[in-house]
Amino acid sequence: MEIIIARDYDEMSKKAAQIIAEEIKKKPELVLGLATGGTPVGTYRELVRMYRKGEVDFSRVITFNLDEYLGLPPEDERSYHYYMYSNFFDHVNVKPENIHIPNGVAEDIEEECRRYDEAIKEAGGIDLQLLGIGVNGHIGFNEPGEELMANTHVTTLAPDTIKANARFFNSEDEVPRKAITVGLGTIMKAKKIVLLASGKEKAGIMAELLSDNAVSTKVPASFLLLHPDVTIVMDEEAAQIYLEKKGEVRA
Ligand code: F6R
């Protein structure tokens, strides 16, 4: 596991965008797994900037998003469809037919989950998976619990997640209780994983993740300890407790 500690959010975002652009340069038809949420907004901004300068070309890239809220149609501003188009797809040259996001309003949700897994398989699996992390250690919307699911499935959001995501809605009550998410199996089969973490709120979970040697369904991100190619890019605020525990406090 490689750990990169960036000075701040902007530096974290630039580093993450650079890693993604390098992988696309190596393999123009990269299958790219994408995350939403507050953390990767700067990474998308930086990738758009690089695209405009001709530094990266997405014309052959295939994308698969991690998750979508159940019941929010693509045109809903709070949906992850809307987020992805407004932050990224509307500004770069990913071909529409190469964009995949779970459909949160599919008539047959079980079928939608199966279809999504099949599409990932047909594309040859994820080459590079971008991840954020929940305050409770979730990745995608694989929430802590007694067991974790391997494949795409409907998940019930944890109270911590509802609370954290309420900032994107008018109130906590409006946050959908359920989402479609790819499973831990799909994430773990990605050839390379880049996990981003930013801000004080993530310092506790990052310290837990990086200081413990234990893998547990109670901290879904801990499964990343078993993956052969994970890069963590976090800013100093997210790294604070981890560095304190290691005895490396940064002023
Ligand atoms: C988003 C996702 C989630 C977020 C996580 C952190 O597609 O799968 O796991 O990465 O909830 O969200 P932020 O970045 O808003 O703190």
py3Dmol code that shows the C-alpha trace and the ligand (Angstrom):
import py3Dmol

protein = """\
ATOM      1  CA  MET A   1       0.000   0.000   0.000  1.00  0.00           C
ATOM      2  CA  GLU A   2       1.423   3.341  -1.018  1.00  0.00           C
ATOM      3  CA  ILE A   3       0.519   6.327   1.136  1.00  0.00           C
ATOM      4  CA  ILE A   4       0.795   9.824  -0.278  1.00  0.00           C
ATOM      5  CA  ILE A   5       0.186  12.710   2.104  1.00  0.00           C
ATOM      6  CA  ALA A   6      -0.660  15.912   0.288  1.00  0.00           C
ATOM      7  CA  ARG A   7      -0.465  19.347   1.897  1.00  0.00           C
ATOM      8  CA  ASP A   8      -4.094  20.194   1.282  1.00  0.00           C
ATOM      9  CA  TYR A   9      -7.213  19.370  -0.724  1.00  0.00           C
ATOM     10  CA  ASP A  10      -5.895  20.945  -3.952  1.00  0.00           C
ATOM     11  CA  GLU A  11      -2.642  19.031  -3.830  1.00  0.00           C
ATOM     12  CA  MET A  12      -4.530  15.789  -3.116  1.00  0.00           C
ATOM     13  CA  SER A  13      -6.807  16.446  -6.085  1.00  0.00           C
ATOM     14  CA  LYS A  14      -3.884  17.200  -8.429  1.00  0.00           C
ATOM     15  CA  LYS A  15      -2.022  14.080  -7.355  1.00  0.00           C
ATOM     16  CA  ALA A  16      -5.097  11.886  -7.897  1.00  0.00           C
ATOM     17  CA  ALA A  17      -5.759  13.420 -11.326  1.00  0.00           C
ATOM     18  CA  GLN A  18      -2.125  12.843 -12.301  1.00  0.00           C
ATOM     19  CA  ILE A  19      -2.318   9.174 -11.350  1.00  0.00           C
ATOM     20  CA  ILE A  20      -5.515   8.739 -13.396  1.00  0.00           C
ATOM     21  CA  ALA A  21      -4.069  10.594 -16.415  1.00  0.00           C
ATOM     22  CA  GLU A  22      -0.889   8.487 -16.294  1.00  0.00           C
ATOM     23  CA  GLU A  23      -2.911   5.266 -16.311  1.00  0.00           C
ATOM     24  CA  ILE A  24      -4.920   6.536 -19.318  1.00  0.00           C
ATOM     25  CA  LYS A  25      -1.679   7.361 -21.113  1.00  0.00           C
ATOM     26  CA  LYS A  26      -0.448   3.807 -20.492  1.00  0.00           C
ATOM     27  CA  LYS A  27      -3.785   2.298 -21.555  1.00  0.00           C
ATOM     28  CA  PRO A  28      -6.059   4.644 -23.556  1.00  0.00           C
ATOM     29  CA  GLU A  29      -8.981   2.190 -23.314  1.00  0.00           C
ATOM     30  CA  LEU A  30      -8.742   2.158 -19.504  1.00  0.00           C
ATOM     31  CA  VAL A  31     -11.771   0.873 -17.587  1.00  0.00           C
ATOM     32  CA  LEU A  32     -12.116   3.513 -14.900  1.00  0.00           C
ATOM     33  CA  GLY A  33     -14.203   3.055 -11.765  1.00  0.00           C
ATOM     34  CA  LEU A  34     -15.476   6.391 -10.462  1.00  0.00           C
ATOM     35  CA  ALA A  35     -16.677   7.728  -7.123  1.00  0.00           C
ATOM     36  CA  THR A  36     -18.900  10.674  -6.229  1.00  0.00           C
ATOM     37  CA  GLY A  37     -19.271  12.674  -3.010  1.00  0.00           C
ATOM     38  CA  GLY A  38     -17.410  15.779  -1.894  1.00  0.00           C
ATOM     39  CA  THR A  39     -13.899  14.345  -1.969  1.00  0.00           C
ATOM     40  CA  PRO A  40     -13.325  13.748  -5.711  1.00  0.00           C
ATOM     41  CA  VAL A  41     -14.856  17.045  -6.940  1.00  0.00           C
ATOM     42  CA  GLY A  42     -11.372  18.623  -7.099  1.00  0.00           C
ATOM     43  CA  THR A  43      -9.977  15.582  -8.911  1.00  0.00           C
ATOM     44  CA  TYR A  44     -12.649  15.931 -11.608  1.00  0.00           C
ATOM     45  CA  ARG A  45     -11.961  19.666 -11.813  1.00  0.00           C
ATOM     46  CA  GLU A  46      -8.279  18.959 -12.351  1.00  0.00           C
ATOM     47  CA  LEU A  47      -8.970  16.253 -14.956  1.00  0.00           C
ATOM     48  CA  VAL A  48     -11.213  18.696 -16.851  1.00  0.00           C
ATOM     49  CA  ARG A  49      -8.411  21.299 -16.738  1.00  0.00           C
ATOM     50  CA  MET A  50      -5.900  18.739 -18.046  1.00  0.00           C
ATOM     51  CA  TYR A  51      -8.313  17.691 -20.802  1.00  0.00           C
ATOM     52  CA  ARG A  52      -8.760  21.311 -21.916  1.00  0.00           C
ATOM     53  CA  LYS A  53      -4.977  21.689 -22.123  1.00  0.00           C
ATOM     54  CA  GLY A  54      -4.745  18.515 -24.231  1.00  0.00           C
ATOM     55  CA  GLU A  55      -2.931  16.609 -21.490  1.00  0.00           C
ATOM     56  CA  VAL A  56      -5.405  13.721 -21.294  1.00  0.00           C
ATOM     57  CA  ASP A  57      -7.807  12.110 -23.758  1.00  0.00           C
ATOM     58  CA  PHE A  58     -10.864  10.191 -22.582  1.00  0.00           C
ATOM     59  CA  SER A  59     -12.106   9.182 -26.043  1.00  0.00           C
ATOM     60  CA  ARG A  60     -11.505   5.469 -25.464  1.00  0.00           C
ATOM     61  CA  VAL A  61     -11.960   5.364 -21.681  1.00  0.00           C
ATOM     62  CA  ILE A  62     -14.847   3.307 -20.290  1.00  0.00           C
ATOM     63  CA  THR A  63     -16.302   4.408 -16.943  1.00  0.00           C
ATOM     64  CA  PHE A  64     -18.327   2.659 -14.266  1.00  0.00           C
ATOM     65  CA  ASN A  65     -19.613   4.576 -11.265  1.00  0.00           C
ATOM     66  CA  LEU A  66     -19.725   2.935  -7.881  1.00  0.00           C
ATOM     67  CA  ASP A  67     -23.243   3.773  -6.848  1.00  0.00           C
ATOM     68  CA  GLU A  68     -26.516   5.668  -7.187  1.00  0.00           C
ATOM     69  CA  TYR A  69     -29.310   6.535  -4.770  1.00  0.00           C
ATOM     70  CA  LEU A  70     -32.418   4.434  -5.156  1.00  0.00           C
ATOM     71  CA  GLY A  71     -35.392   6.463  -6.369  1.00  0.00           C
ATOM     72  CA  LEU A  72     -33.515   9.520  -7.682  1.00  0.00           C
ATOM     73  CA  PRO A  73     -33.882   9.947 -11.475  1.00  0.00           C
ATOM     74  CA  PRO A  74     -30.850  11.169 -13.497  1.00  0.00           C
ATOM     75  CA  GLU A  75     -32.287  14.683 -13.829  1.00  0.00           C
ATOM     76  CA  ASP A  76     -32.563  15.089 -10.042  1.00  0.00           C
ATOM     77  CA  GLU A  77     -29.775  17.467  -9.032  1.00  0.00           C
ATOM     78  CA  ARG A  78     -28.992  15.331  -6.010  1.00  0.00           C
ATOM     79  CA  SER A  79     -28.524  12.131  -8.007  1.00  0.00           C
ATOM     80  CA  TYR A  80     -25.052  10.805  -8.739  1.00  0.00           C
ATOM     81  CA  HIS A  81     -25.962  10.866 -12.449  1.00  0.00           C
ATOM     82  CA  TYR A  82     -26.418  14.622 -12.216  1.00  0.00           C
ATOM     83  CA  TYR A  83     -23.227  14.989 -10.157  1.00  0.00           C
ATOM     84  CA  MET A  84     -21.144  13.051 -12.700  1.00  0.00           C
ATOM     85  CA  TYR A  85     -22.389  15.016 -15.714  1.00  0.00           C
ATOM     86  CA  SER A  86     -22.127  18.424 -14.085  1.00  0.00           C
ATOM     87  CA  ASN A  87     -18.706  17.818 -12.519  1.00  0.00           C
ATOM     88  CA  PHE A  88     -17.104  15.740 -15.246  1.00  0.00           C
ATOM     89  CA  PHE A  89     -18.835  14.147 -18.245  1.00  0.00           C
ATOM     90  CA  ASP A  90     -20.283  17.408 -19.635  1.00  0.00           C
ATOM     91  CA  HIS A  91     -16.747  18.831 -19.844  1.00  0.00           C
ATOM     92  CA  VAL A  92     -14.643  15.971 -21.260  1.00  0.00           C
ATOM     93  CA  ASN A  93     -14.756  13.574 -24.217  1.00  0.00           C
ATOM     94  CA  VAL A  94     -15.858  10.309 -22.596  1.00  0.00           C
ATOM     95  CA  LYS A  95     -18.195   8.777 -25.204  1.00  0.00           C
ATOM     96  CA  PRO A  96     -21.806   8.604 -23.918  1.00  0.00           C
ATOM     97  CA  GLU A  97     -21.957   4.887 -24.720  1.00  0.00           C
ATOM     98  CA  ASN A  98     -18.887   4.313 -22.519  1.00  0.00           C
ATOM     99  CA  ILE A  99     -20.474   5.882 -19.414  1.00  0.00           C
ATOM    100  CA  HIS A 100     -22.079   3.515 -16.914  1.00  0.00           C
ATOM    101  CA  ILE A 101     -23.893   4.552 -13.737  1.00  0.00           C
ATOM    102  CA  PRO A 102     -26.351   2.266 -11.904  1.00  0.00           C
ATOM    103  CA  ASN A 103     -29.952   3.208 -12.667  1.00  0.00           C
ATOM    104  CA  GLY A 104     -31.604   4.082  -9.351  1.00  0.00           C
ATOM    105  CA  VAL A 105     -35.058   4.182 -10.917  1.00  0.00           C
ATOM    106  CA  ALA A 106     -34.912   0.907 -12.877  1.00  0.00           C
ATOM    107  CA  GLU A 107     -38.233  -0.935 -12.878  1.00  0.00           C
ATOM    108  CA  ASP A 108     -36.533  -4.184 -11.941  1.00  0.00           C
ATOM    109  CA  ILE A 109     -33.737  -3.333  -9.526  1.00  0.00           C
ATOM    110  CA  GLU A 110     -32.475  -6.919  -9.159  1.00  0.00           C
ATOM    111  CA  GLU A 111     -32.159  -7.121 -12.928  1.00  0.00           C
ATOM    112  CA  GLU A 112     -30.374  -3.748 -12.967  1.00  0.00           C
ATOM    113  CA  CYS A 113     -27.808  -5.099 -10.465  1.00  0.00           C
ATOM    114  CA  ARG A 114     -27.231  -8.186 -12.622  1.00  0.00           C
ATOM    115  CA  ARG A 115     -26.995  -6.088 -15.781  1.00  0.00           C
ATOM    116  CA  TYR A 116     -24.419  -3.779 -14.154  1.00  0.00           C
ATOM    117  CA  ASP A 117     -22.177  -6.651 -13.063  1.00  0.00           C
ATOM    118  CA  GLU A 118     -22.438  -8.184 -16.520  1.00  0.00           C
ATOM    119  CA  ALA A 119     -21.423  -4.892 -18.171  1.00  0.00           C
ATOM    120  CA  ILE A 120     -18.354  -4.607 -15.905  1.00  0.00           C
ATOM    121  CA  LYS A 121     -17.428  -8.193 -16.721  1.00  0.00           C
ATOM    122  CA  GLU A 122     -17.865  -7.639 -20.456  1.00  0.00           C
ATOM    123  CA  ALA A 123     -15.584  -4.593 -20.270  1.00  0.00           C
ATOM    124  CA  GLY A 124     -12.914  -6.863 -18.766  1.00  0.00           C
ATOM    125  CA  GLY A 125     -13.229  -5.643 -15.156  1.00  0.00           C
ATOM    126  CA  ILE A 126     -12.099  -2.352 -13.619  1.00  0.00           C
ATOM    127  CA  ASP A 127      -8.489  -1.302 -14.325  1.00  0.00           C
ATOM    128  CA  LEU A 128      -8.358   1.665 -11.970  1.00  0.00           C
ATOM    129  CA  GLN A 129     -10.900   2.237  -9.202  1.00  0.00           C
ATOM    130  CA  LEU A 130     -11.170   5.667  -7.603  1.00  0.00           C
ATOM    131  CA  LEU A 131     -12.629   5.532  -4.087  1.00  0.00           C
ATOM    132  CA  GLY A 132     -13.635   7.889  -1.320  1.00  0.00           C
ATOM    133  CA  ILE A 133     -14.221   6.627   2.216  1.00  0.00           C
ATOM    134  CA  GLY A 134     -17.133   7.116   4.596  1.00  0.00           C
ATOM    135  CA  VAL A 135     -16.545   8.257   8.189  1.00  0.00           C
ATOM    136  CA  ASN A 136     -17.627   4.736   9.156  1.00  0.00           C
ATOM    137  CA  GLY A 137     -15.192   3.048   6.755  1.00  0.00           C
ATOM    138  CA  HIS A 138     -17.628   2.346   3.940  1.00  0.00           C
ATOM    139  CA  ILE A 139     -16.371   2.156   0.351  1.00  0.00           C
ATOM    140  CA  GLY A 140     -18.928   2.512  -2.410  1.00  0.00           C
ATOM    141  CA  PHE A 141     -22.030   2.157  -0.242  1.00  0.00           C
ATOM    142  CA  ASN A 142     -20.791  -1.092   1.292  1.00  0.00           C
ATOM    143  CA  GLU A 143     -21.702  -0.293   4.871  1.00  0.00           C
ATOM    144  CA  PRO A 144     -20.240  -1.880   8.031  1.00  0.00           C
ATOM    145  CA  GLY A 145     -22.140  -4.977   9.154  1.00  0.00           C
ATOM    146  CA  GLU A 146     -22.033  -8.696   9.805  1.00  0.00           C
ATOM    147  CA  GLU A 147     -21.393  -9.452   6.158  1.00  0.00           C
ATOM    148  CA  LEU A 148     -20.410  -7.725   2.957  1.00  0.00           C
ATOM    149  CA  MET A 149     -21.772  -8.400  -0.513  1.00  0.00           C
ATOM    150  CA  ALA A 150     -19.534  -9.368  -3.416  1.00  0.00           C
ATOM    151  CA  ASN A 151     -21.698  -8.153  -6.296  1.00  0.00           C
ATOM    152  CA  THR A 152     -23.832  -5.136  -7.160  1.00  0.00           C
ATOM    153  CA  HIS A 153     -26.764  -4.943  -4.771  1.00  0.00           C
ATOM    154  CA  VAL A 154     -29.252  -2.705  -3.001  1.00  0.00           C
ATOM    155  CA  THR A 155     -27.896  -1.431   0.283  1.00  0.00           C
ATOM    156  CA  THR A 156     -29.430   0.411   3.236  1.00  0.00           C
ATOM    157  CA  LEU A 157     -27.427   3.484   4.154  1.00  0.00           C
ATOM    158  CA  ALA A 158     -25.986   3.546   7.666  1.00  0.00           C
ATOM    159  CA  PRO A 159     -27.137   6.334  10.047  1.00  0.00           C
ATOM    160  CA  ASP A 160     -23.602   7.861   9.894  1.00  0.00           C
ATOM    161  CA  THR A 161     -23.803   8.000   6.100  1.00  0.00           C
ATOM    162  CA  ILE A 162     -27.258   9.594   6.105  1.00  0.00           C
ATOM    163  CA  LYS A 163     -25.982  12.201   8.543  1.00  0.00           C
ATOM    164  CA  ALA A 164     -22.820  12.888   6.521  1.00  0.00           C
ATOM    165  CA  ASN A 165     -24.671  13.127   3.181  1.00  0.00           C
ATOM    166  CA  ALA A 166     -27.437  15.376   4.543  1.00  0.00           C
ATOM    167  CA  ARG A 167     -25.237  18.319   3.483  1.00  0.00           C
ATOM    168  CA  PHE A 168     -26.167  17.619  -0.136  1.00  0.00           C
ATOM    169  CA  PHE A 169     -29.910  17.695   0.679  1.00  0.00           C
ATOM    170  CA  ASN A 170     -32.224  20.171   2.435  1.00  0.00           C
ATOM    171  CA  SER A 171     -32.444  17.942   5.482  1.00  0.00           C
ATOM    172  CA  GLU A 172     -31.482  14.530   6.802  1.00  0.00           C
ATOM    173  CA  ASP A 173     -35.054  13.340   6.121  1.00  0.00           C
ATOM    174  CA  GLU A 174     -34.586  13.879   2.385  1.00  0.00           C
ATOM    175  CA  VAL A 175     -31.528  11.609   2.078  1.00  0.00           C
ATOM    176  CA  PRO A 176     -32.630   8.385   0.350  1.00  0.00           C
ATOM    177  CA  ARG A 177     -32.370   5.422   2.709  1.00  0.00           C
ATOM    178  CA  LYS A 178     -31.279   3.005   0.003  1.00  0.00           C
ATOM    179  CA  ALA A 179     -28.807   2.919  -2.868  1.00  0.00           C
ATOM    180  CA  ILE A 180     -27.459   0.583  -5.538  1.00  0.00           C
ATOM    181  CA  THR A 181     -23.766  -0.070  -5.061  1.00  0.00           C
ATOM    182  CA  VAL A 182     -21.152  -2.313  -6.604  1.00  0.00           C
ATOM    183  CA  GLY A 183     -19.995  -4.932  -4.129  1.00  0.00           C
ATOM    184  CA  LEU A 184     -16.697  -5.499  -2.368  1.00  0.00           C
ATOM    185  CA  GLY A 185     -15.869  -8.230  -4.893  1.00  0.00           C
ATOM    186  CA  THR A 186     -15.990  -5.816  -7.822  1.00  0.00           C
ATOM    187  CA  ILE A 187     -13.863  -3.273  -5.960  1.00  0.00           C
ATOM    188  CA  MET A 188     -11.313  -5.886  -4.865  1.00  0.00           C
ATOM    189  CA  LYS A 189     -11.018  -7.227  -8.427  1.00  0.00           C
ATOM    190  CA  ALA A 190      -9.945  -3.799  -9.719  1.00  0.00           C
ATOM    191  CA  LYS A 191      -6.330  -4.005 -10.871  1.00  0.00           C
ATOM    192  CA  LYS A 192      -5.392  -0.752  -9.178  1.00  0.00           C
ATOM    193  CA  ILE A 193      -7.162   1.260  -6.479  1.00  0.00           C
ATOM    194  CA  VAL A 194      -6.725   4.913  -5.519  1.00  0.00           C
ATOM    195  CA  LEU A 195      -8.465   5.939  -2.297  1.00  0.00           C
ATOM    196  CA  LEU A 196      -8.865   9.626  -1.486  1.00  0.00           C
ATOM    197  CA  ALA A 197      -9.444  11.140   1.935  1.00  0.00           C
ATOM    198  CA  SER A 198      -9.664  14.778   2.873  1.00  0.00           C
ATOM    199  CA  GLY A 199     -10.459  16.769   5.998  1.00  0.00           C
ATOM    200  CA  LYS A 200     -10.555  16.304   9.763  1.00  0.00           C
ATOM    201  CA  GLU A 201     -13.736  14.206   9.631  1.00  0.00           C
ATOM    202  CA  LYS A 202     -11.762  11.424   7.950  1.00  0.00           C
ATOM    203  CA  ALA A 203      -8.766  11.488  10.335  1.00  0.00           C
ATOM    204  CA  GLY A 204     -10.254   8.910  12.728  1.00  0.00           C
ATOM    205  CA  ILE A 205     -11.134   6.318  10.124  1.00  0.00           C
ATOM    206  CA  MET A 206      -7.827   6.782   8.261  1.00  0.00           C
ATOM    207  CA  ALA A 207      -5.857   6.213  11.469  1.00  0.00           C
ATOM    208  CA  GLU A 208      -7.921   3.121  12.223  1.00  0.00           C
ATOM    209  CA  LEU A 209      -7.495   1.798   8.712  1.00  0.00           C
ATOM    210  CA  LEU A 210      -3.750   2.358   8.511  1.00  0.00           C
ATOM    211  CA  SER A 211      -2.710   1.491  12.049  1.00  0.00           C
ATOM    212  CA  ASP A 212      -4.722  -1.704  12.451  1.00  0.00           C
ATOM    213  CA  ASN A 213      -3.701  -4.903  10.820  1.00  0.00           C
ATOM    214  CA  ALA A 214      -7.179  -6.369  11.109  1.00  0.00           C
ATOM    215  CA  VAL A 215      -9.612  -6.982   8.275  1.00  0.00           C
ATOM    216  CA  SER A 216     -13.219  -6.751   9.369  1.00  0.00           C
ATOM    217  CA  THR A 217     -16.682  -6.388   7.838  1.00  0.00           C
ATOM    218  CA  LYS A 218     -17.161  -3.693  10.501  1.00  0.00           C
ATOM    219  CA  VAL A 219     -14.702  -1.538   8.508  1.00  0.00           C
ATOM    220  CA  PRO A 220     -15.314  -2.372   4.839  1.00  0.00           C
ATOM    221  CA  ALA A 221     -12.281  -0.338   3.698  1.00  0.00           C
ATOM    222  CA  SER A 222     -10.054  -2.653   5.767  1.00  0.00           C
ATOM    223  CA  PHE A 223     -10.392  -5.208   2.951  1.00  0.00           C
ATOM    224  CA  LEU A 224      -8.118  -2.943   0.945  1.00  0.00           C
ATOM    225  CA  LEU A 225      -5.288  -4.206   3.190  1.00  0.00           C
ATOM    226  CA  LEU A 226      -5.585  -7.446   1.188  1.00  0.00           C
ATOM    227  CA  HIS A 227      -5.309  -5.757  -2.216  1.00  0.00           C
ATOM    228  CA  PRO A 228      -1.924  -5.817  -3.995  1.00  0.00           C
ATOM    229  CA  ASP A 229      -2.071  -2.322  -5.552  1.00  0.00           C
ATOM    230  CA  VAL A 230      -3.660   0.391  -3.425  1.00  0.00           C
ATOM    231  CA  THR A 231      -2.537   4.014  -3.336  1.00  0.00           C
ATOM    232  CA  ILE A 232      -3.970   6.252  -0.639  1.00  0.00           C
ATOM    233  CA  VAL A 233      -3.878   9.958  -1.363  1.00  0.00           C
ATOM    234  CA  MET A 234      -4.955  12.052   1.623  1.00  0.00           C
ATOM    235  CA  ASP A 235      -4.435  15.576   2.803  1.00  0.00           C
ATOM    236  CA  GLU A 236      -2.688  16.484   6.061  1.00  0.00           C
ATOM    237  CA  GLU A 237      -5.968  16.965   7.921  1.00  0.00           C
ATOM    238  CA  ALA A 238      -7.097  13.440   7.084  1.00  0.00           C
ATOM    239  CA  ALA A 239      -3.620  12.097   7.956  1.00  0.00           C
ATOM    240  CA  GLN A 240      -3.343  13.948  11.287  1.00  0.00           C
ATOM    241  CA  ILE A 241      -4.244  11.163  13.759  1.00  0.00           C
ATOM    242  CA  TYR A 242      -2.398   8.528  11.717  1.00  0.00           C
ATOM    243  CA  LEU A 243       0.752  10.685  11.833  1.00  0.00           C
ATOM    244  CA  GLU A 244       0.308  11.376  15.565  1.00  0.00           C
ATOM    245  CA  LYS A 245       0.069   7.646  16.240  1.00  0.00           C
ATOM    246  CA  LYS A 246       3.242   7.085  14.239  1.00  0.00           C
ATOM    247  CA  GLY A 247       4.900   9.868  16.218  1.00  0.00           C
ATOM    248  CA  GLU A 248       5.262  12.057  13.132  1.00  0.00           C
ATOM    249  CA  VAL A 249       3.230  15.134  13.940  1.00  0.00           C
ATOM    250  CA  ARG A 250       3.395  17.764  11.212  1.00  0.00           C
ATOM    251  CA  ALA A 251       3.320  21.371  12.323  1.00  0.00           C
TER     252      ALA A 251
END
"""
ligand_1 = """\
16
F6R
C -19.476 7.806 -3.502
C -19.206 6.709 -2.576
C -18.957 6.928 -1.126
C -18.158 8.200 -0.814
C -18.013 8.385 0.685
C -17.268 9.652 1.039
O -19.644 7.319 -4.817
O -19.208 5.601 -3.010
O -18.285 5.822 -0.604
O -16.893 8.100 -1.425
O -19.280 8.411 1.269
O -18.020 10.761 0.646
P -17.425 12.238 0.725
O -16.375 12.327 -0.320
O -18.613 13.126 0.398
O -16.898 12.421 2.099
"""
view = py3Dmol.view(width=600, height=400)
view.addModel(protein, "pdb")
view.setStyle({"model": 0}, {"cartoon": {"style": "trace"}})
view.addModel(ligand_1, "xyz")
view.setStyle({"model": 1}, {"stick": {}})
view.zoomTo()
view.show()
